[in-house]
Amino acid sequence: MRTQRQIVDYSLQRRAVLRDVRNGRIGTLEVCDASPYLKNAATYHGEPTDERCPVCRRDNLTLVHFIYGDELKQSAGQARKLAELPMLAMTLREFQVFVVEVCRSCAWNHLIERFVLGRDGLAADEMLHTDVMVSSGGAISHRTGKASHNGEARR
């Protein structure tokens, strides 16, 4: 996604938890504790993956994307499909996305990554380039995307 920024990856933490489960320091009941809400979100809003559950190895994992932000108001905390995120990113100034992997068989769940989306993430030089073109009297052709320096826009 074009506006994705401030990415935080939790794969090292995930690896450490799985190592502790395999070594017996943490029981499977402690890590396989997905709430019914999270399991339902995985069923109805999740994106299936090709990766098997690292705990039970019975089912493939499902990724669930939760969104949070001030502009979302009552929609904050909802699970959304991955296909909905680019549209939201162009509509809202800024919101956070939390990606959780879930096993619907054994209830394993772990935060995979967190990132920020929204219009505020559009490249500053894109905005600067547009401002320079407008202030210099040049216009951008809608057909070709190239600048026309005679001050007339072709439509």
Secondary structure by P-SEA (a helix, b strand, c coil): cccccccccaaaaaaaaaaaaaaccccccccccccaaaaaaaacccccccccccccccbbbbbbbbbbcccccccccccccccaaaaaaaccccbbbbbbbbcccccccccccccccccccccaaaaaaaaaaaaacbbbbcccccccccccccc
